[in-house]
């Protein structure tokens, strides 16, 4: 699977995880536990920087996974997926 294809799996997963986990203290603990920041550094981050740092950490972690493992993570976190079908496909699906 190419990097672009992996990104199409990673971005919705990261979006879901960031929006579903509202406790920023959890984010801070994870950033410290990965060694990305010290506790002092993470406490000094404003909300926008904290969100960006957490999103980046998740994306980098998922980037190292194989596609099968990404799909497992998507299922584990119950990520909803939308599918946009062209009008001609929609009509065929409705008729079916």
C-alpha positions as CSV (number, residue, x, y, z in Angstrom):
1,X,0.0,0.0,0.0
2,X,1.4,3.4,-1.0
3,X,2.0,6.3,1.4
4,X,-1.0,8.2,-0.2
5,X,-3.3,5.2,0.4
6,X,-2.1,4.9,4.0
7,X,-2.8,8.6,4.6
8,X,-6.4,8.0,3.5
9,X,-6.7,5.5,6.3
10,X,-4.6,7.4,8.9
11,X,-6.3,10.8,8.6
12,X,-9.8,9.7,9.4
13,X,-8.5,7.5,12.3
14,X,-6.5,10.4,13.8
15,X,-9.5,12.8,13.3
16,X,-11.8,10.3,15.1
17,X,-9.3,9.8,18.0
18,X,-8.8,13.5,18.5
19,X,-12.5,14.3,18.5
20,X,-13.5,11.4,20.7
21,X,-10.9,11.9,23.4
22,X,-11.7,15.2,25.0
23,X,-9.4,14.9,28.0
24,X,-6.3,16.9,27.1
25,X,-4.5,15.4,30.2
26,X,-4.6,12.1,28.4
27,X,-3.0,13.7,25.4
28,X,-0.3,15.3,27.6
29,X,0.5,12.0,29.3
30,X,0.8,10.3,25.9
31,X,3.1,13.0,24.6
32,X,5.3,12.7,27.6
33,X,5.3,8.9,27.6
34,X,6.5,8.7,24.0
35,X,9.4,11.0,24.9
36,X,8.3,13.7,22.5
37,X,8.1,16.3,25.3
38,X,9.0,16.7,29.0
39,X,6.1,17.4,31.4
40,X,7.2,21.1,31.6
41,X,7.2,21.4,27.8
42,X,3.8,19.8,27.4
43,X,2.3,21.9,30.1
44,X,3.5,25.1,28.4
45,X,1.8,24.3,25.1
46,X,-1.3,26.3,24.3
47,X,-4.5,24.4,23.2
48,X,-3.8,24.7,19.4
49,X,-0.2,23.5,19.8
50,X,-1.2,20.7,22.1
51,X,-3.8,19.5,19.5
52,X,-1.3,19.7,16.7
53,X,1.3,17.9,18.6
54,X,-1.1,15.1,19.6
55,X,-2.3,14.7,16.0
56,X,1.2,14.6,14.7
57,X,2.2,12.0,17.3
58,X,-0.7,9.8,16.4
59,X,-0.1,10.2,12.6
60,X,3.6,9.2,13.0
61,X,2.7,6.2,15.1
62,X,0.2,5.0,12.6
63,X,2.5,5.7,9.7
64,X,4.8,2.9,10.9
65,X,2.0,0.3,10.9
66,X,1.1,-2.1,8.1
67,X,-2.3,-1.6,6.3
68,X,-3.8,-4.6,8.0
69,X,-2.9,-3.2,11.5
70,X,-4.3,0.2,10.5
71,X,-7.6,-1.5,9.6
72,X,-7.6,-3.3,13.0
73,X,-7.1,0.1,14.7
74,X,-9.9,1.6,12.7
75,X,-12.3,-1.2,13.7
76,X,-11.1,-1.0,17.4
77,X,-11.9,2.7,17.5
78,X,-15.2,2.3,15.6
79,X,-14.3,4.9,13.0
80,X,-17.3,5.7,10.8
81,X,-16.6,5.9,7.1
82,X,-18.5,7.8,4.5
83,X,-18.5,6.7,0.9
84,X,-19.2,9.2,-1.9
85,X,-20.6,7.5,-5.0
86,X,-20.9,9.1,-8.4
87,X,-24.6,9.8,-9.4
88,X,-24.5,6.9,-11.9
89,X,-23.4,4.5,-9.2
90,X,-26.0,5.9,-6.7
91,X,-28.8,5.3,-9.2
92,X,-27.5,1.7,-9.8
93,X,-27.4,1.1,-6.1
94,X,-30.9,2.4,-5.6
95,X,-32.2,0.2,-8.5
96,X,-30.5,-2.8,-7.1
